[in-house]
């Protein structure tokens, strides 16, 4: 096994071990957050820079290792740091963590998957080469697809890291805002699942697929226009050929 794979697997194993060692599930729970928010706010008042950097690093580590708790961490961003700072910290930390998970999946499994299933994935790769950004944006905007699954699956495609980062950050902004804002009202949240109502999920899904549908519609319109232009050119050529033949016969 290559050194990069060993390093990635070692880092992931260390994060998972720390998660179980420190009982991360207990600390990253809604009940714990609601009970500890006042203490956390006091700590932020005394250590504003250290608290933000610590939260930022923790968020990146959790998301990079695809561990549970990102939703509660996002709520914590709003509850502890407020809407503005929460949005900044969560948006960048979640996107950086997602990109690290994306790269980890590529380093560990990407080459093997492409070699093993290259023929089967040829059309998938071709589609992502053309429309990968639109697919990813739609997936990011749709709450039905788990955050960590999108990161890992995209790492197995040929999508480049920079477009993945930029599209992910843009596509996750609406969902980030919803959760960070809910965090500012943390006392009224009884379950994480209550934040995304069926109506909100439907609205975000429609918003997510809108750019993709618009692109497809423009492609259809352009294809129809091109067919019309080709037909007109063919008809014009036929008419010209007929006129020429008529002239020759007249002479």
C-alpha positions, 0 to 999 in steps of 0.5 A: 500500500502506498504512503499516501493511502497509509497516511490517510487511513491512519488519520481517519483511524485516529479520528474515529478512535478519538470519537469513541475514546471521548464519547463524541456521540454524547458531546455532539448531541442536541441535549448536551448543546442545549445544556452547555450553550451558556457556558460555551458563550461565556468561553467565547466572550473570554477567548474569542479567537481560540474558541472560533479556531477550535470550533473550526478545526473540530468541524473540519475533523468531524466532516473529513472523517465522515463522523456523525455530528455535523448537524448538531455542530452546525446548530452549535455554530448558531447557538454559540457564535450567532448567525453571522459568525456561525455562517462564516465558520460553518460554511468554510469548515464544512466545505473544507471538511467535505473536500478532505473527505472527497480527496480521502475517498479518491486516494484510498479507493478512487484509482482502484474503482476506476481500474476495476469498473472503468468500462462501466463508469465510462459514461458516468465519467463522460457525464461528469466531465460535461455536467459534473458541477450541475450534478453536484450543485443539485445534490448539495441543495437537496437535503435528501442526500446525506452530506458524507455520502455525496463527499465519498461518492464524488471522490470516486469520480473524475471531478477536480477538487477545486470545482468540487470545493466551489460548487459545494460551498455555493450549494450548501449555503441555503441548508447551512443558513437554515441550520445556523439560524435554527441554532440561534433559536436552539431553545425551541428545537426539540429534534434535529429532524424537525428543522427540515420540514417536508415543505422546506425539503421540497423547496430546497430540492426544486431550487437545487435542480432548477439550474440543471433543468435550465441547462437541459432546456437550453440544450434542447432549444439549441439543438432544435435551433441547430436542426432548424438551421440545418434543414433550412440550409439543406432546403436552400441548397436543394432549391439552388441546385434545382434553379441551376438545373433549370437554367441549364435546361433553358440554355 
